[in-house]
Amino acid sequence: MKLNLQLFAVPFRRTSKTKKRMRRTHLKKEAGEFLTCPKCGAAIRPHRACAKCGYYKNEDVLHIKKAEEEK
């Protein structure tokens, strides 16, 4: 009689909490980078256009109209 079992590697000893946590120390979230927009001073992500004023590298790329300009 032949059994169709798959045998996997089984650890010899149980991994302790300390060893498990030491292994996972680099698996954590990091805070993202934020820069200030040179035009309006809003916080923006690097290499992205500013959502407030629409500028990227001193060029108006989004053409956002302000409330003052519409009046």
CHARMM-style PDB file with segment names, atoms N, HN, CA, C and O in Angstrom:
ATOM      1  N   MET     1       0.831  -1.166   0.000  1.00  0.00      PROA
ATOM      2  CA  MET     1       0.000   0.000   0.000  1.00  0.00      PROA
ATOM      3  C   MET     1       0.888   1.246   0.000  1.00  0.00      PROA
ATOM      4  O   MET     1       1.771   1.398   0.843  1.00  0.00      PROA
ATOM      5  N   LYS     2       0.635   2.122  -0.954  1.00  0.00      PROA
ATOM      6  HN  LYS     2      -0.083   1.998  -1.639  1.00  0.00      PROA
ATOM      7  CA  LYS     2       1.455   3.324  -1.083  1.00  0.00      PROA
ATOM      8  C   LYS     2       0.642   4.532  -0.645  1.00  0.00      PROA
ATOM      9  O   LYS     2      -0.483   4.727  -1.105  1.00  0.00      PROA
ATOM     10  N   LEU     3       1.210   5.347   0.244  1.00  0.00      PROA
ATOM     11  HN  LEU     3       2.124   5.189   0.617  1.00  0.00      PROA
ATOM     12  CA  LEU     3       0.526   6.542   0.713  1.00  0.00      PROA
ATOM     13  C   LEU     3       0.988   7.749  -0.087  1.00  0.00      PROA
ATOM     14  O   LEU     3       2.182   7.925  -0.330  1.00  0.00      PROA
ATOM     15  N   ASN     4       0.031   8.581  -0.495  1.00  0.00      PROA
ATOM     16  HN  ASN     4      -0.939   8.438  -0.297  1.00  0.00      PROA
ATOM     17  CA  ASN     4       0.363   9.797  -1.228  1.00  0.00      PROA
ATOM     18  C   ASN     4       0.480  10.962  -0.245  1.00  0.00      PROA
ATOM     19  O   ASN     4      -0.402  11.819  -0.184  1.00  0.00      PROA
ATOM     20  N   LEU     5       1.553  10.991   0.511  1.00  0.00      PROA
ATOM     21  HN  LEU     5       2.270  10.295   0.462  1.00  0.00      PROA
ATOM     22  CA  LEU     5       1.787  12.048   1.475  1.00  0.00      PROA
ATOM     23  C   LEU     5       2.953  12.902   1.011  1.00  0.00      PROA
ATOM     24  O   LEU     5       3.942  12.405   0.471  1.00  0.00      PROA
ATOM     25  N   GLN     6       2.809  14.189   1.235  1.00  0.00      PROA
ATOM     26  HN  GLN     6       2.006  14.592   1.674  1.00  0.00      PROA
ATOM     27  CA  GLN     6       3.920  15.091   0.961  1.00  0.00      PROA
ATOM     28  C   GLN     6       4.543  15.460   2.293  1.00  0.00      PROA
ATOM     29  O   GLN     6       3.866  15.961   3.191  1.00  0.00      PROA
ATOM     30  N   LEU     7       5.796  15.216   2.411  1.00  0.00      PROA
ATOM     31  HN  LEU     7       6.346  14.809   1.682  1.00  0.00      PROA
ATOM     32  CA  LEU     7       6.489  15.529   3.649  1.00  0.00      PROA
ATOM     33  C   LEU     7       7.225  16.853   3.476  1.00  0.00      PROA
ATOM     34  O   LEU     7       7.976  17.036   2.518  1.00  0.00      PROA
ATOM     35  N   PHE     8       7.006  17.761   4.400  1.00  0.00      PROA
ATOM     36  HN  PHE     8       6.397  17.613   5.179  1.00  0.00      PROA
ATOM     37  CA  PHE     8       7.648  19.058   4.366  1.00  0.00      PROA
ATOM     38  C   PHE     8       8.698  19.128   5.464  1.00  0.00      PROA
ATOM     39  O   PHE     8       8.719  18.317   6.390  1.00  0.00      PROA
ATOM     40  N   ALA     9       9.562  20.115   5.333  1.00  0.00      PROA
ATOM     41  HN  ALA     9       9.545  20.773   4.581  1.00  0.00      PROA
ATOM     42  CA  ALA     9      10.575  20.319   6.361  1.00  0.00      PROA
ATOM     43  C   ALA     9       9.914  20.791   7.641  1.00  0.00      PROA
ATOM     44  O   ALA     9       9.090  21.706   7.620  1.00  0.00      PROA
ATOM     45  N   VAL    10      10.266  20.181   8.737  1.00  0.00      PROA
ATOM     46  HN  VAL    10      10.935  19.438   8.754  1.00  0.00      PROA
ATOM     47  CA  VAL    10       9.694  20.529  10.033  1.00  0.00      PROA
ATOM     48  C   VAL    10      10.834  21.037  10.909  1.00  0.00      PROA
ATOM     49  O   VAL    10      11.872  20.383  11.013  1.00  0.00      PROA
ATOM     50  N   PRO    11      10.652  22.204  11.543  1.00  0.00      PROA
ATOM     51  CA  PRO    11      11.738  22.717  12.384  1.00  0.00      PROA
ATOM     52  C   PRO    11      12.010  21.799  13.577  1.00  0.00      PROA
ATOM     53  O   PRO    11      11.092  21.215  14.152  1.00  0.00      PROA
ATOM     54  N   PHE    12      13.282  21.688  13.931  1.00  0.00      PROA
ATOM     55  HN  PHE    12      14.028  22.163  13.464  1.00  0.00      PROA
ATOM     56  CA  PHE    12      13.676  20.813  15.021  1.00  0.00      PROA
ATOM     57  C   PHE    12      13.197  21.351  16.355  1.00  0.00      PROA
ATOM     58  O   PHE    12      12.747  20.592  17.213  1.00  0.00      PROA
ATOM     59  N   ARG    13      13.295  22.686  16.535  1.00  0.00      PROA
ATOM     60  HN  ARG    13      13.660  23.303  15.839  1.00  0.00      PROA
ATOM     61  CA  ARG    13      12.827  23.324  17.764  1.00  0.00      PROA
ATOM     62  C   ARG    13      11.901  24.478  17.415  1.00  0.00      PROA
ATOM     63  O   ARG    13      11.962  25.031  16.317  1.00  0.00      PROA
ATOM     64  N   ARG    14      11.052  24.831  18.353  1.00  0.00      PROA
ATOM     65  HN  ARG    14      11.002  24.382  19.245  1.00  0.00      PROA
ATOM     66  CA  ARG    14      10.143  25.952  18.171  1.00  0.00      PROA
ATOM     67  C   ARG    14      10.939  27.264  18.215  1.00  0.00      PROA
ATOM     68  O   ARG    14      11.844  27.421  19.035  1.00  0.00      PROA
ATOM     69  N   THR    15      10.597  28.189  17.337  1.00  0.00      PROA
ATOM     70  HN  THR    15       9.862  28.061  16.670  1.00  0.00      PROA
ATOM     71  CA  THR    15      11.254  29.490  17.333  1.00  0.00      PROA
ATOM     72  C   THR    15      10.707  30.331  18.478  1.00  0.00      PROA
ATOM     73  O   THR    15       9.494  30.493  18.614  1.00  0.00      PROA
ATOM     74  N   SER    16      11.605  30.862  19.297  1.00  0.00      PROA
ATOM     75  HN  SER    16      12.590  30.729  19.186  1.00  0.00      PROA
ATOM     76  CA  SER    16      11.172  31.634  20.460  1.00  0.00      PROA
ATOM     77  C   SER    16      10.650  33.002  20.030  1.00  0.00      PROA
ATOM     78  O   SER    16      10.882  33.446  18.905  1.00  0.00      PROA
ATOM     79  N   LYS    17       9.949  33.656  20.939  1.00  0.00      PROA
ATOM     80  HN  LYS    17       9.761  33.295  21.853  1.00  0.00      PROA
ATOM     81  CA  LYS    17       9.410  34.983  20.655  1.00  0.00      PROA
ATOM     82  C   LYS    17      10.525  35.968  20.344  1.00  0.00      PROA
ATOM     83  O   LYS    17      10.402  36.800  19.445  1.00  0.00      PROA
ATOM     84  N   THR    18      11.606  35.867  21.088  1.00  0.00      PROA
ATOM     85  HN  THR    18      11.707  35.191  21.819  1.00  0.00      PROA
ATOM     86  CA  THR    18      12.726  36.791  20.895  1.00  0.00      PROA
ATOM     87  C   THR    18      13.351  36.610  19.521  1.00  0.00      PROA
ATOM     88  O   THR    18      13.591  37.592  18.819  1.00  0.00      PROA
ATOM     89  N   LYS    19      13.615  35.382  19.131  1.00  0.00      PROA
ATOM     90  HN  LYS    19      13.420  34.584  19.702  1.00  0.00      PROA
ATOM     91  CA  LYS    19      14.217  35.108  17.825  1.00  0.00      PROA
ATOM     92  C   LYS    19      13.284  35.546  16.701  1.00  0.00      PROA
ATOM     93  O   LYS    19      13.729  36.106  15.699  1.00  0.00      PROA
ATOM     94  N   LYS    20      11.999  35.291  16.870  1.00  0.00      PROA
ATOM     95  HN  LYS    20      11.637  34.836  17.684  1.00  0.00      PROA
ATOM     96  CA  LYS    20      11.025  35.677  15.856  1.00  0.00      PROA
ATOM     97  C   LYS    20      10.979  37.192  15.705  1.00  0.00      PROA
ATOM     98  O   LYS    20      10.934  37.713  14.591  1.00  0.00      PROA
ATOM     99  N   ARG    21      10.992  37.892  16.834  1.00  0.00      PROA
ATOM    100  HN  ARG    21      11.029  37.468  17.740  1.00  0.00      PROA
ATOM    101  CA  ARG    21      10.925  39.356  16.797  1.00  0.00      PROA
ATOM    102  C   ARG    21      12.228  39.963  16.292  1.00  0.00      PROA
ATOM    103  O   ARG    21      12.208  40.995  15.621  1.00  0.00      PROA
ATOM    104  N   MET    22      13.347  39.343  16.602  1.00  0.00      PROA
ATOM    105  HN  MET    22      13.363  38.505  17.147  1.00  0.00      PROA
ATOM    106  CA  MET    22      14.629  39.832  16.092  1.00  0.00      PROA
ATOM    107  C   MET    22      14.686  39.693  14.571  1.00  0.00      PROA
ATOM    108  O   MET    22      15.238  40.556  13.888  1.00  0.00      PROA
ATOM    109  N   ARG    23      14.126  38.625  14.049  1.00  0.00      PROA
ATOM    110  HN  ARG    23      13.678  37.924  14.604  1.00  0.00      PROA
ATOM    111  CA  ARG    23      14.110  38.411  12.610  1.00  0.00      PROA
ATOM    112  C   ARG    23      13.239  39.443  11.907  1.00  0.00      PROA
ATOM    113  O   ARG    23      13.528  39.831  10.775  1.00  0.00      PROA
ATOM    114  N   ARG    24      12.177  39.890  12.569  1.00  0.00      PROA
ATOM    115  HN  ARG    24      11.942  39.575  13.488  1.00  0.00      PROA
ATOM    116  CA  ARG    24      11.218  40.800  11.954  1.00  0.00      PROA
ATOM    117  C   ARG    24      11.498  42.278  12.234  1.00  0.00      PROA
ATOM    118  O   ARG    24      10.662  43.121  11.906  1.00  0.00      PROA
ATOM    119  N   THR    25      12.630  42.616  12.822  1.00  0.00      PROA
ATOM    120  HN  THR    25      13.309  41.932  13.088  1.00  0.00      PROA
ATOM    121  CA  THR    25      12.879  44.010  13.190  1.00  0.00      PROA
ATOM    122  C   THR    25      12.938  44.924  11.974  1.00  0.00      PROA
ATOM    123  O   THR    25      12.597  46.101  12.087  1.00  0.00      PROA
ATOM    124  N   HSD    26      13.353  44.431  10.828  1.00  0.00      PROA
ATOM    125  HN  HSD    26      13.631  43.474  10.736  1.00  0.00      PROA
ATOM    126  CA  HSD    26      13.437  45.284   9.646  1.00  0.00      PROA
ATOM    127  C   HSD    26      12.115  45.346   8.880  1.00  0.00      PROA
ATOM    128  O   HSD    26      12.016  46.089   7.904  1.00  0.00      PROA
ATOM    129  N   LEU    27      11.112  44.599   9.289  1.00  0.00      PROA
ATOM    130  HN  LEU    27      11.192  43.996  10.083  1.00  0.00      PROA
ATOM    131  CA  LEU    27       9.813  44.590   8.607  1.00  0.00      PROA
ATOM    132  C   LEU    27       8.877  45.601   9.268  1.00  0.00      PROA
ATOM    133  O   LEU    27       7.924  45.218   9.948  1.00  0.00      PROA
ATOM    134  N   LYS    28       9.145  46.869   9.072  1.00  0.00      PROA
ATOM    135  HN  LYS    28       9.918  47.181   8.520  1.00  0.00      PROA
ATOM    136  CA  LYS    28       8.310  47.890   9.672  1.00  0.00      PROA
ATOM    137  C   LYS    28       8.074  49.004   8.666  1.00  0.00      PROA
ATOM    138  O   LYS    28       8.848  49.185   7.726  1.00  0.00      PROA
ATOM    139  N   LYS    29       7.017  49.733   8.872  1.00  0.00      PROA
ATOM    140  HN  LYS    29       6.388  49.586   9.636  1.00  0.00      PROA
ATOM    141  CA  LYS    29       6.700  50.829   7.969  1.00  0.00      PROA
ATOM    142  C   LYS    29       7.552  52.036   8.314  1.00  0.00      PROA
ATOM    143  O   LYS    29       7.873  52.293   9.474  1.00  0.00      PROA
ATOM    144  N   GLU    30       7.901  52.756   7.282  1.00  0.00      PROA
ATOM    145  HN  GLU    30       7.641  52.547   6.340  1.00  0.00      PROA
ATOM    146  CA  GLU    30       8.673  53.972   7.465  1.00  0.00      PROA
ATOM    147  C   GLU    30       7.826  55.164   7.049  1.00  0.00      PROA
ATOM    148  O   GLU    30       6.952  55.051   6.190  1.00  0.00      PROA
ATOM    149  N   ALA    31       8.092  56.283   7.657  1.00  0.00      PROA
ATOM    150  HN  ALA    31       8.802  56.375   8.355  1.00  0.00      PROA
ATOM    151  CA  ALA    31       7.369  57.497   7.293  1.00  0.00      PROA
ATOM    152  C   ALA    31       7.825  57.957   5.911  1.00  0.00      PROA
ATOM    153  O   ALA    31       9.017  57.944   5.606  1.00  0.00      PROA
ATOM    154  N   GLY    32       6.875  58.359   5.088  1.00  0.00      PROA
ATOM    155  HN  GLY    32       5.906  58.369   5.337  1.00  0.00      PROA
ATOM    156  CA  GLY    32       7.202  58.822   3.754  1.00  0.00      PROA
ATOM    157  C   GLY    32       7.867  60.181   3.769  1.00  0.00      PROA
ATOM    158  O   GLY    32       7.751  60.934   4.737  1.00  0.00      PROA
ATOM    159  N   GLU    33       8.561  60.488   2.695  1.00  0.00      PROA
ATOM    160  HN  GLU    33       8.655  59.877   1.909  1.00  0.00      PROA
ATOM    161  CA  GLU    33       9.240  61.777   2.602  1.00  0.00      PROA
ATOM    162  C   GLU    33       8.273  62.838   2.113  1.00  0.00      PROA
ATOM    163  O   GLU    33       7.430  62.582   1.252  1.00  0.00      PROA
ATOM    164  N   PHE    34       8.403  64.018   2.665  1.00  0.00      PROA
ATOM    165  HN  PHE    34       9.088  64.226   3.364  1.00  0.00      PROA
ATOM    166  CA  PHE    34       7.611  65.155   2.227  1.00  0.00      PROA
ATOM    167  C   PHE    34       8.522  66.359   2.077  1.00  0.00      PROA
ATOM    168  O   PHE    34       9.424  66.578   2.886  1.00  0.00      PROA
ATOM    169  N   LEU    35       8.277  67.128   1.045  1.00  0.00      PROA
ATOM    170  HN  LEU    35       7.544  66.951   0.388  1.00  0.00      PROA
ATOM    171  CA  LEU    35       8.999  68.361   0.799  1.00  0.00      PROA
ATOM    172  C   LEU    35       8.021  69.512   0.855  1.00  0.00      PROA
ATOM    173  O   LEU    35       6.809  69.301   0.832  1.00  0.00      PROA
ATOM    174  N   THR    36       8.533  70.722   0.929  1.00  0.00      PROA
ATOM    175  HN  THR    36       9.518  70.893   0.948  1.00  0.00      PROA
ATOM    176  CA  THR    36       7.652  71.881   0.874  1.00  0.00      PROA
ATOM    177  C   THR    36       7.686  72.458  -0.532  1.00  0.00      PROA
ATOM    178  O   THR    36       8.746  72.539  -1.154  1.00  0.00      PROA
ATOM    179  N   CYS    37       6.546  72.851  -1.018  1.00  0.00      PROA
ATOM    180  HN  CYS    37       5.685  72.785  -0.513  1.00  0.00      PROA
ATOM    181  CA  CYS    37       6.432  73.454  -2.344  1.00  0.00      PROA
ATOM    182  C   CYS    37       7.102  74.834  -2.298  1.00  0.00      PROA
ATOM    183  O   CYS    37       6.785  75.637  -1.420  1.00  0.00      PROA
ATOM    184  N   PRO    38       8.017  75.119  -3.223  1.00  0.00      PROA
ATOM    185  CA  PRO    38       8.678  76.430  -3.193  1.00  0.00      PROA
ATOM    186  C   PRO    38       7.744  77.577  -3.568  1.00  0.00      PROA
ATOM    187  O   PRO    38       8.021  78.732  -3.244  1.00  0.00      PROA
ATOM    188  N   LYS    39       6.647  77.270  -4.244  1.00  0.00      PROA
ATOM    189  HN  LYS    39       6.423  76.331  -4.508  1.00  0.00      PROA
ATOM    190  CA  LYS    39       5.717  78.311  -4.676  1.00  0.00      PROA
ATOM    191  C   LYS    39       4.727  78.688  -3.565  1.00  0.00      PROA
ATOM    192  O   LYS    39       4.559  79.869  -3.260  1.00  0.00      PROA
ATOM    193  N   CYS    40       4.069  77.682  -2.960  1.00  0.00      PROA
ATOM    194  HN  CYS    40       4.206  76.723  -3.209  1.00  0.00      PROA
ATOM    195  CA  CYS    40       3.018  77.984  -1.979  1.00  0.00      PROA
ATOM    196  C   CYS    40       3.328  77.484  -0.570  1.00  0.00      PROA
ATOM    197  O   CYS    40       2.654  77.885   0.379  1.00  0.00      PROA
ATOM    198  N   GLY    41       4.326  76.624  -0.409  1.00  0.00      PROA
ATOM    199  HN  GLY    41       4.874  76.298  -1.179  1.00  0.00      PROA
ATOM    200  CA  GLY    41       4.709  76.144   0.912  1.00  0.00      PROA
ATOM    201  C   GLY    41       3.938  74.930   1.396  1.00  0.00      PROA
ATOM    202  O   GLY    41       4.082  74.544   2.556  1.00  0.00      PROA
ATOM    203  N   ALA    42       3.131  74.320   0.555  1.00  0.00      PROA
ATOM    204  HN  ALA    42       3.014  74.633  -0.387  1.00  0.00      PROA
ATOM    205  CA  ALA    42       2.373  73.130   0.951  1.00  0.00      PROA
ATOM    206  C   ALA    42       3.296  71.911   0.984  1.00  0.00      PROA
ATOM    207  O   ALA    42       4.330  71.889   0.316  1.00  0.00      PROA
ATOM    208  N   ALA    43       2.916  70.903   1.762  1.00  0.00      PROA
ATOM    209  HN  ALA    43       2.076  70.921   2.305  1.00  0.00      PROA
ATOM    210  CA  ALA    43       3.691  69.661   1.846  1.00  0.00      PROA
ATOM    211  C   ALA    43       3.343  68.789   0.646  1.00  0.00      PROA
ATOM    212  O   ALA    43       2.170  68.515   0.393  1.00  0.00      PROA
ATOM    213  N   ILE    44       4.372  68.350  -0.097  1.00  0.00      PROA
ATOM    214  HN  ILE    44       5.325  68.573   0.109  1.00  0.00      PROA
ATOM    215  CA  ILE    44       4.161  67.508  -1.281  1.00  0.00      PROA
ATOM    216  C   ILE    44       5.157  66.355  -1.248  1.00  0.00      PROA
ATOM    217  O   ILE    44       6.195  66.432  -0.590  1.00  0.00      PROA
ATOM    218  N   ARG    45       4.827  65.294  -1.962  1.00  0.00      PROA
ATOM    219  HN  ARG    45       3.984  65.231  -2.497  1.00  0.00      PROA
ATOM    220  CA  ARG    45       5.745  64.172  -2.141  1.00  0.00      PROA
ATOM    221  C   ARG    45       6.778  64.538  -3.195  1.00  0.00      PROA
ATOM    222  O   ARG    45       6.479  65.334  -4.085  1.00  0.00      PROA
ATOM    223  N   PRO    46       7.982  63.983  -3.123  1.00  0.00      PROA
ATOM    224  CA  PRO    46       9.000  64.327  -4.112  1.00  0.00      PROA
ATOM    225  C   PRO    46       8.609  63.872  -5.519  1.00  0.00      PROA
ATOM    226  O   PRO    46       7.954  62.843  -5.686  1.00  0.00      PROA
ATOM    227  N   HSD    47       9.011  64.640  -6.520  1.00  0.00      PROA
ATOM    228  HN  HSD    47       9.543  65.476  -6.384  1.00  0.00      PROA
ATOM    229  CA  HSD    47       8.803  64.350  -7.936  1.00  0.00      PROA
ATOM    230  C   HSD    47       7.321  64.318  -8.319  1.00  0.00      PROA
ATOM    231  O   HSD    47       6.928  63.561  -9.207  1.00  0.00      PROA
ATOM    232  N   ARG    48       6.505  65.130  -7.659  1.00  0.00      PROA
ATOM    233  HN  ARG    48       6.825  65.745  -6.938  1.00  0.00      PROA
ATOM    234  CA  ARG    48       5.083  65.216  -7.980  1.00  0.00      PROA
ATOM    235  C   ARG    48       4.679  66.676  -8.023  1.00  0.00      PROA
ATOM    236  O   ARG    48       5.277  67.518  -7.353  1.00  0.00      PROA
ATOM    237  N   ALA    49       3.660  66.969  -8.816  1.00  0.00      PROA
ATOM    238  HN  ALA    49       3.174  66.285  -9.360  1.00  0.00      PROA
ATOM    239  CA  ALA    49       3.154  68.333  -8.891  1.00  0.00      PROA
ATOM    240  C   ALA    49       2.387  68.665  -7.612  1.00  0.00      PROA
ATOM    241  O   ALA    49       1.792  67.791  -6.982  1.00  0.00      PROA
ATOM    242  N   CYS    50       2.414  69.944  -7.244  1.00  0.00      PROA
ATOM    243  HN  CYS    50       2.898  70.654  -7.756  1.00  0.00      PROA
ATOM    244  CA  CYS    50       1.713  70.391  -6.046  1.00  0.00      PROA
ATOM    245  C   CYS    50       0.216  70.426  -6.332  1.00  0.00      PROA
ATOM    246  O   CYS    50      -0.214  70.970  -7.349  1.00  0.00      PROA
ATOM    247  N   ALA    51      -0.571  69.846  -5.435  1.00  0.00      PROA
ATOM    248  HN  ALA    51      -0.221  69.405  -4.609  1.00  0.00      PROA
ATOM    249  CA  ALA    51      -2.022  69.809  -5.625  1.00  0.00      PROA
ATOM    250  C   ALA    51      -2.663  71.159  -5.339  1.00  0.00      PROA
ATOM    251  O   ALA    51      -3.753  71.444  -5.837  1.00  0.00      PROA
ATOM    252  N   LYS    52      -2.000  71.996  -4.540  1.00  0.00      PROA
ATOM    253  HN  LYS    52      -1.115  71.765  -4.135  1.00  0.00      PROA
ATOM    254  CA  LYS    52      -2.569  73.296  -4.180  1.00  0.00      PROA
ATOM    255  C   LYS    52      -2.401  74.315  -5.299  1.00  0.00      PROA
ATOM    256  O   LYS    52      -3.367  74.965  -5.700  1.00  0.00      PROA
ATOM    257  N   CYS    53      -1.165  74.456  -5.810  1.00  0.00      PROA
ATOM    258  HN  CYS    53      -0.380  73.928  -5.484  1.00  0.00      PROA
ATOM    259  CA  CYS    53      -0.919  75.494  -6.814  1.00  0.00      PROA
ATOM    260  C   CYS    53      -0.689  74.935  -8.214  1.00  0.00      PROA
ATOM    261  O   CYS    53      -0.772  75.691  -9.183  1.00  0.00      PROA
ATOM    262  N   GLY    54      -0.400  73.634  -8.359  1.00  0.00      PROA
ATOM    263  HN  GLY    54      -0.332  73.020  -7.573  1.00  0.00      PROA
ATOM    264  CA  GLY    54      -0.257  73.017  -9.671  1.00  0.00      PROA
ATOM    265  C   GLY    54       1.113  73.169 -10.289  1.00  0.00      PROA
ATOM    266  O   GLY    54       1.268  72.932 -11.487  1.00  0.00      PROA
ATOM    267  N   TYR    55       2.117  73.557  -9.513  1.00  0.00      PROA
ATOM    268  HN  TYR    55       1.991  73.749  -8.540  1.00  0.00      PROA
ATOM    269  CA  TYR    55       3.449  73.766 -10.063  1.00  0.00      PROA
ATOM    270  C   TYR    55       4.338  72.556  -9.840  1.00  0.00      PROA
ATOM    271  O   TYR    55       4.236  71.876  -8.819  1.00  0.00      PROA
ATOM    272  N   TYR    56       5.216  72.292 -10.810  1.00  0.00      PROA
ATOM    273  HN  TYR    56       5.299  72.845 -11.640  1.00  0.00      PROA
ATOM    274  CA  TYR    56       6.237  71.263 -10.702  1.00  0.00      PROA
ATOM    275  C   TYR    56       7.473  71.785 -11.411  1.00  0.00      PROA
ATOM    276  O   TYR    56       7.411  72.117 -12.595  1.00  0.00      PROA
ATOM    277  N   LYS    57       8.583  71.862 -10.712  1.00  0.00      PROA
ATOM    278  HN  LYS    57       8.633  71.592  -9.751  1.00  0.00      PROA
ATOM    279  CA  LYS    57       9.844  72.396 -11.230  1.00  0.00      PROA
ATOM    280  C   LYS    57       9.654  73.778 -11.836  1.00  0.00      PROA
ATOM    281  O   LYS    57      10.104  74.049 -12.949  1.00  0.00      PROA
ATOM    282  N   ASN    58       8.982  74.650 -11.090  1.00  0.00      PROA
ATOM    283  HN  ASN    58       8.617  74.430 -10.185  1.00  0.00      PROA
ATOM    284  CA  ASN    58       8.741  76.039 -11.474  1.00  0.00      PROA
ATOM    285  C   ASN    58       7.956  76.188 -12.779  1.00  0.00      PROA
ATOM    286  O   ASN    58       8.092  77.205 -13.460  1.00  0.00      PROA
ATOM    287  N   GLU    59       7.153  75.213 -13.133  1.00  0.00      PROA
ATOM    288  HN  GLU    59       7.043  74.387 -12.580  1.00  0.00      PROA
ATOM    289  CA  GLU    59       6.273  75.290 -14.299  1.00  0.00      PROA
ATOM    290  C   GLU    59       4.858  74.967 -13.864  1.00  0.00      PROA
ATOM    291  O   GLU    59       4.643  74.071 -13.047  1.00  0.00      PROA
ATOM    292  N   ASP    60       3.890  75.694 -14.407  1.00  0.00      PROA
ATOM    293  HN  ASP    60       4.065  76.422 -15.070  1.00  0.00      PROA
ATOM    294  CA  ASP    60       2.486  75.455 -14.106  1.00  0.00      PROA
ATOM    295  C   ASP    60       2.003  74.297 -14.972  1.00  0.00      PROA
ATOM    296  O   ASP    60       1.723  74.482 -16.157  1.00  0.00      PROA
ATOM    297  N   VAL    61       1.903  73.100 -14.386  1.00  0.00      PROA
ATOM    298  HN  VAL    61       2.130  72.950 -13.424  1.00  0.00      PROA
ATOM    299  CA  VAL    61       1.557  71.914 -15.160  1.00  0.00      PROA
ATOM    300  C   VAL    61       0.095  71.502 -14.988  1.00  0.00      PROA
ATOM    301  O   VAL    61      -0.453  70.824 -15.858  1.00  0.00      PROA
ATOM    302  N   LEU    62      -0.544  71.894 -13.889  1.00  0.00      PROA
ATOM    303  HN  LEU    62      -0.099  72.444 -13.183  1.00  0.00      PROA
ATOM    304  CA  LEU    62      -1.935  71.497 -13.661  1.00  0.00      PROA
ATOM    305  C   LEU    62      -2.936  72.604 -13.976  1.00  0.00      PROA
ATOM    306  O   LEU    62      -4.132  72.335 -14.090  1.00  0.00      PROA
ATOM    307  N   HSD    63      -2.471  73.834 -14.117  1.00  0.00      PROA
ATOM    308  HN  HSD    63      -1.500  74.053 -14.025  1.00  0.00      PROA
ATOM    309  CA  HSD    63      -3.310  74.987 -14.458  1.00  0.00      PROA
ATOM    310  C   HSD    63      -4.507  75.117 -13.515  1.00  0.00      PROA
ATOM    311  O   HSD    63      -5.656  75.171 -13.953  1.00  0.00      PROA
ATOM    312  N   ILE    64      -4.217  75.167 -12.209  1.00  0.00      PROA
ATOM    313  HN  ILE    64      -3.283  75.123 -11.853  1.00  0.00      PROA
ATOM    314  CA  ILE    64      -5.254  75.321 -11.196  1.00  0.00      PROA
ATOM    315  C   ILE    64      -5.543  76.794 -11.015  1.00  0.00      PROA
ATOM    316  O   ILE    64      -4.631  77.596 -10.816  1.00  0.00      PROA
ATOM    317  N   LYS    65      -6.830  77.154 -11.085  1.00  0.00      PROA
ATOM    318  HN  LYS    65      -7.572  76.502 -11.247  1.00  0.00      PROA
ATOM    319  CA  LYS    65      -7.228  78.543 -10.870  1.00  0.00      PROA
ATOM    320  C   LYS    65      -7.530  78.747  -9.407  1.00  0.00      PROA
ATOM    321  O   LYS    65      -8.176  77.911  -8.775  1.00  0.00      PROA
ATOM    322  N   LYS    66      -7.065  79.858  -8.866  1.00  0.00      PROA
ATOM    323  HN  LYS    66      -6.540  80.537  -9.380  1.00  0.00      PROA
ATOM    324  CA  LYS    66      -7.342  80.190  -7.476  1.00  0.00      PROA
ATOM    325  C   LYS    66      -8.660  80.932  -7.392  1.00  0.00      PROA
ATOM    326  O   LYS    66      -9.152  81.443  -8.399  1.00  0.00      PROA
ATOM    327  N   ALA    67      -9.243  80.998  -6.191  1.00  0.00      PROA
ATOM    328  HN  ALA    67      -8.843  80.583  -5.374  1.00  0.00      PROA
ATOM    329  CA  ALA    67     -10.521  81.683  -5.978  1.00  0.00      PROA
ATOM    330  C   ALA    67     -10.379  83.180  -6.233  1.00  0.00      PROA
ATOM    331  O   ALA    67     -11.342  83.827  -6.644  1.00  0.00      PROA
ATOM    332  N   GLU    68      -9.192  83.740  -5.995  1.00  0.00      PROA
ATOM    333  HN  GLU    68      -8.410  83.215  -5.661  1.00  0.00      PROA
ATOM    334  CA  GLU    68      -8.968  85.166  -6.216  1.00  0.00      PROA
ATOM    335  C   GLU    68      -8.979  85.499  -7.706  1.00  0.00      PROA
ATOM    336  O   GLU    68      -9.472  86.558  -8.096  1.00  0.00      PROA
ATOM    337  N   GLU    69      -8.444  84.614  -8.539  1.00  0.00      PROA
ATOM    338  HN  GLU    69      -8.043  83.754  -8.223  1.00  0.00      PROA
ATOM    339  CA  GLU    69      -8.384  84.860  -9.976  1.00  0.00      PROA
ATOM    340  C   GLU    69      -9.745  84.752 -10.642  1.00  0.00      PROA
ATOM    341  O   GLU    69      -9.995  85.403 -11.657  1.00  0.00      PROA
ATOM    342  N   GLU    70     -10.633  83.929 -10.073  1.00  0.00      PROA
ATOM    343  HN  GLU    70     -10.431  83.401  -9.249  1.00  0.00      PROA
ATOM    344  CA  GLU    70     -11.958  83.741 -10.667  1.00  0.00      PROA
ATOM    345  C   GLU    70     -12.865  84.923 -10.438  1.00  0.00      PROA
ATOM    346  O   GLU    70     -13.801  85.124 -11.212  1.00  0.00      PROA
ATOM    347  N   LYS    71     -12.626  85.730  -9.388  1.00  0.00      PROA
ATOM    348  HN  LYS    71     -11.865  85.567  -8.760  1.00  0.00      PROA
ATOM    349  CA  LYS    71     -13.500  86.853  -9.063  1.00  0.00      PROA
ATOM    350  C   LYS    71     -13.295  88.017 -10.006  1.00  0.00      PROA
ATOM    351  OT1 LYS    71     -13.956  89.047  -9.870  1.00  0.00      PROA
TER     352      LYS     71
END
